[in-house]
């Protein structure tokens, strides 16, 4: 409680969630199942790693690509056995700095594919476009490793959406320690410092080698957290906080709830 002049201000934190049931039910649909299966069939014998981000400096896309390149350099066992599917959703491309940022990503993708690709393996599958909902859910279902490494993020709901769609209760989540979601998922996500490219590279190998039993145990626990701390709990929590102030107010205009996330 903060007292300022004649006002009393109550401060709280309310971590935003997702509609877990909507994502889970969507991931179970026949359309999503078929699309996920097509993805897996397209890349036989490979573990799929998913990065899905808006074109923005805060998302750590170049750092992620450099980490993937370093992983392939340092750990030859990954070559031909992992594929990074990097989806970049266009944003502000008319602004010169963002256009230059996209070109930087393009060059990194080109460098990795130029150095490591073979006649049967292209290490980075790069998509500069938005995916429709079913395609996005299919990617969440099909990809063995979620690679969510923003340099700084208030929450990052991609991490939670990935967990919600892992209906087989497997998969590994590599998560930046600077995403808000890390506070809720830190026990079972594999946390990384996105500025430390070598650490991220080694973490890719750790995720690749992780046993099915460990993957399942971690994902089950993360799914429980995301399911319980969903968007409806979020709404209820700050509305209850606001309602608790009403008896102190003499008029509706004296009471308000300000939300920042």
C-alpha positions as CSV (number, residue, x, y, z in Angstrom):
1,X,0.0,0.0,0.0
2,X,1.4,3.4,-1.0
3,X,0.0,6.6,0.6
4,X,0.5,9.7,-1.5
5,X,-1.0,13.0,-0.3
6,X,-4.7,12.0,0.4
7,X,-4.7,8.9,-1.8
8,X,-4.0,5.3,-1.0
9,X,-2.6,3.2,-3.9
10,X,-2.5,-0.6,-3.7
11,X,0.2,-2.2,-5.9
12,X,0.1,-5.9,-6.9
13,X,1.5,-8.2,-9.6
14,X,-0.9,-10.1,-11.8
15,X,0.9,-12.5,-14.3
16,X,-1.2,-12.8,-17.5
17,X,-2.1,-16.2,-18.7
18,X,-3.7,-17.8,-21.8
19,X,-6.9,-19.6,-22.5
20,X,-5.4,-23.0,-21.9
21,X,-8.5,-25.0,-22.8
22,X,-8.9,-23.2,-26.1
23,X,-5.3,-24.0,-27.1
24,X,-5.5,-27.6,-25.8
25,X,-8.8,-28.3,-27.6
26,X,-7.5,-26.7,-30.8
27,X,-4.3,-28.8,-30.7
28,X,-6.5,-31.9,-30.5
29,X,-8.5,-31.1,-33.7
30,X,-8.2,-33.3,-36.7
31,X,-7.0,-30.5,-38.9
32,X,-4.1,-29.6,-36.5
33,X,-3.3,-33.3,-36.1
34,X,-3.0,-33.8,-39.9
35,X,-0.8,-30.7,-40.3
36,X,1.4,-31.6,-37.5
37,X,1.8,-35.1,-38.9
38,X,2.8,-33.6,-42.3
39,X,5.4,-31.5,-40.7
40,X,6.9,-34.5,-38.9
41,X,6.9,-36.6,-42.1
42,X,8.6,-33.8,-44.1
43,X,11.6,-34.0,-41.8
44,X,12.1,-37.6,-40.9
45,X,14.7,-38.5,-38.4
46,X,15.1,-35.0,-37.1
47,X,14.1,-33.2,-33.9
48,X,12.3,-30.0,-34.8
49,X,13.1,-26.8,-32.9
50,X,10.6,-24.0,-33.1
51,X,11.2,-20.2,-32.8
52,X,8.1,-18.1,-33.4
53,X,8.4,-14.3,-33.0
54,X,7.2,-11.0,-34.2
55,X,10.0,-9.0,-36.0
56,X,11.3,-7.0,-33.1
57,X,14.7,-6.3,-31.5
58,X,13.5,-7.5,-28.1
59,X,12.8,-11.1,-29.3
60,X,16.5,-12.1,-29.6
61,X,16.2,-13.7,-33.1
62,X,19.8,-13.0,-34.3
63,X,21.2,-14.3,-31.0
64,X,19.1,-17.4,-31.3
65,X,20.4,-18.0,-34.9
66,X,24.0,-17.4,-33.8
67,X,23.4,-19.9,-31.0
68,X,22.1,-22.5,-33.4
69,X,25.1,-21.9,-35.7
70,X,27.4,-22.3,-32.8
71,X,25.7,-25.5,-31.8
72,X,26.2,-27.0,-35.2
73,X,29.9,-25.9,-35.2
74,X,30.6,-27.3,-31.7
75,X,28.4,-30.4,-31.7
76,X,28.7,-32.4,-34.9
77,X,26.1,-35.0,-33.7
78,X,23.4,-32.3,-34.2
79,X,24.1,-32.0,-37.9
80,X,21.5,-33.7,-40.0
81,X,19.5,-34.5,-36.9
82,X,18.0,-31.1,-35.9
83,X,16.1,-28.5,-37.8
84,X,15.3,-25.0,-36.6
85,X,11.9,-23.8,-37.9
86,X,12.1,-20.0,-37.4
87,X,8.8,-18.1,-38.0
88,X,9.1,-14.3,-38.1
89,X,5.9,-12.4,-38.2
90,X,6.3,-9.2,-40.2
91,X,6.1,-6.0,-38.2
92,X,7.0,-2.4,-39.0
93,X,8.9,-3.4,-42.1
94,X,8.3,0.1,-43.6
95,X,10.6,1.5,-40.9
96,X,14.2,1.5,-42.2
97,X,15.7,0.2,-39.0
98,X,13.3,-2.8,-39.0
99,X,14.0,-3.5,-42.6
100,X,17.7,-3.5,-41.8
101,X,17.0,-5.8,-38.9
102,X,15.2,-8.2,-41.2
103,X,18.1,-8.2,-43.6
104,X,20.4,-9.1,-40.7
105,X,18.2,-12.1,-39.9
106,X,18.2,-13.1,-43.6
107,X,22.0,-13.0,-43.8
108,X,22.3,-15.2,-40.7
109,X,19.9,-17.8,-42.1
110,X,21.7,-17.8,-45.4
111,X,25.1,-18.2,-43.7
112,X,23.9,-21.2,-41.6
113,X,22.2,-22.9,-44.5
114,X,25.1,-22.1,-46.8
115,X,27.7,-23.6,-44.4
116,X,25.9,-26.7,-43.1
117,X,23.2,-27.8,-45.6
118,X,23.5,-31.0,-47.5
119,X,21.6,-32.5,-50.4
120,X,19.1,-34.0,-47.9
121,X,19.2,-31.5,-45.0
122,X,18.5,-27.8,-44.7
123,X,19.2,-26.8,-41.1
124,X,17.0,-23.6,-40.9
125,X,13.5,-23.5,-42.3
126,X,12.8,-19.8,-42.3
127,X,9.3,-18.3,-42.8
128,X,8.8,-14.6,-42.9
129,X,5.0,-14.5,-42.6
130,X,2.3,-15.0,-40.0
131,X,0.8,-18.5,-39.6
132,X,-2.9,-19.0,-39.3
133,X,-4.1,-20.4,-36.0
134,X,-4.3,-24.1,-37.1
135,X,-0.8,-23.9,-38.6
136,X,0.6,-22.3,-35.5
137,X,-0.9,-25.0,-33.3
138,X,0.4,-27.7,-35.7
139,X,3.9,-26.3,-35.3
140,X,3.5,-26.3,-31.5
141,X,2.4,-29.9,-31.7
142,X,5.0,-31.1,-34.2
143,X,8.2,-29.4,-32.8
144,X,10.1,-31.3,-30.1
145,X,11.8,-28.2,-28.7
146,X,10.3,-24.8,-28.1
147,X,13.1,-22.1,-28.4
148,X,11.8,-18.9,-26.7
149,X,14.7,-16.6,-26.0
150,X,13.7,-12.9,-25.9
151,X,16.2,-10.4,-24.6
152,X,13.5,-8.9,-22.5
153,X,9.8,-9.6,-22.3
154,X,7.0,-8.7,-20.0
155,X,5.6,-12.3,-20.1
156,X,5.9,-14.0,-23.5
157,X,2.8,-16.1,-24.1
158,X,4.4,-18.2,-26.9
159,X,6.1,-20.2,-24.1
160,X,2.7,-20.9,-22.5
161,X,1.0,-21.6,-25.8
162,X,3.7,-24.2,-26.6
163,X,3.1,-26.0,-23.4
164,X,-0.7,-25.9,-23.8
165,X,-0.4,-27.6,-27.2
166,X,1.9,-30.4,-26.1
167,X,-1.0,-32.7,-25.5
168,X,1.2,-35.8,-25.7
169,X,2.9,-34.2,-22.6
170,X,6.4,-34.3,-24.1
171,X,8.8,-31.8,-25.5
172,X,11.4,-29.4,-24.1
173,X,11.0,-25.7,-23.5
174,X,14.2,-23.6,-23.8
175,X,13.3,-20.3,-22.2
176,X,15.0,-17.0,-21.6
177,X,15.5,-16.1,-18.0
178,X,14.5,-12.5,-19.0
179,X,11.0,-13.5,-20.1
180,X,8.3,-13.0,-17.5
181,X,7.1,-16.6,-18.0
182,X,10.4,-17.8,-16.6
183,X,9.3,-17.0,-13.1
184,X,6.3,-19.4,-13.4
185,X,8.1,-22.1,-15.4
186,X,11.7,-21.9,-14.1
187,X,11.4,-25.3,-12.3
188,X,10.9,-27.3,-15.5
189,X,11.9,-25.1,-18.5
190,X,15.6,-25.0,-19.4
191,X,16.5,-21.5,-18.7
192,X,19.2,-19.6,-20.7
193,X,20.8,-16.2,-20.8
194,X,20.0,-15.1,-24.4
195,X,23.1,-12.9,-24.5
196,X,25.3,-15.9,-23.9
197,X,25.4,-17.5,-27.3
198,X,27.7,-20.4,-26.2
199,X,25.5,-21.3,-23.3
200,X,22.5,-21.4,-25.6
201,X,24.4,-23.6,-28.1
202,X,25.2,-26.1,-25.3
203,X,21.6,-26.0,-24.1
204,X,20.4,-27.0,-27.6
205,X,22.5,-30.2,-27.2
206,X,21.2,-30.7,-23.7
207,X,17.6,-30.5,-25.0
208,X,18.4,-32.8,-27.9
209,X,19.8,-35.4,-25.6
210,X,17.1,-35.2,-22.9
211,X,15.4,-38.5,-22.2
212,X,11.8,-39.0,-23.0
213,X,11.1,-39.7,-19.3
214,X,12.6,-36.3,-18.3
215,X,10.8,-34.5,-21.1
216,X,7.5,-35.9,-20.0
217,X,7.9,-35.1,-16.3
218,X,8.9,-31.5,-17.0
219,X,6.2,-30.9,-19.5
220,X,3.5,-32.4,-17.3
221,X,4.4,-30.0,-14.5
222,X,4.6,-27.0,-16.8
223,X,1.2,-27.8,-18.3
224,X,-0.3,-27.9,-14.8
225,X,1.1,-24.5,-14.1
226,X,-0.1,-22.9,-17.3
227,X,-3.5,-24.6,-17.0
228,X,-4.1,-23.4,-13.4
229,X,-2.7,-19.9,-13.9
230,X,-4.8,-19.2,-17.0
231,X,-6.3,-16.0,-18.3
232,X,-9.4,-16.4,-16.3
233,X,-7.5,-16.5,-13.0
234,X,-5.6,-13.4,-14.2
235,X,-8.9,-11.5,-14.8
236,X,-10.3,-12.6,-11.4
237,X,-7.2,-11.7,-9.5
238,X,-7.0,-8.1,-10.5
239,X,-10.8,-7.6,-10.4
240,X,-10.8,-8.9,-6.8
241,X,-7.9,-6.6,-6.0
242,X,-10.0,-3.7,-7.4
243,X,-13.2,-4.8,-5.6
244,X,-11.4,-4.8,-2.3
245,X,-10.8,-1.0,-2.6
246,X,-14.5,-0.2,-3.2
247,X,-15.6,0.0,0.5
248,X,-12.9,2.6,1.1
249,X,-14.2,4.8,-1.7
250,X,-17.0,7.4,-1.5
251,X,-17.6,7.4,-5.2
252,X,-16.8,5.2,-8.2
253,X,-14.5,7.9,-9.6
254,X,-12.2,7.6,-6.6
255,X,-11.5,3.9,-7.2
256,X,-9.6,2.5,-10.2
257,X,-7.5,-0.4,-11.2
258,X,-4.5,0.3,-13.4
259,X,-3.1,-2.7,-15.3
260,X,0.4,-2.9,-16.7
261,X,1.8,-6.0,-18.4
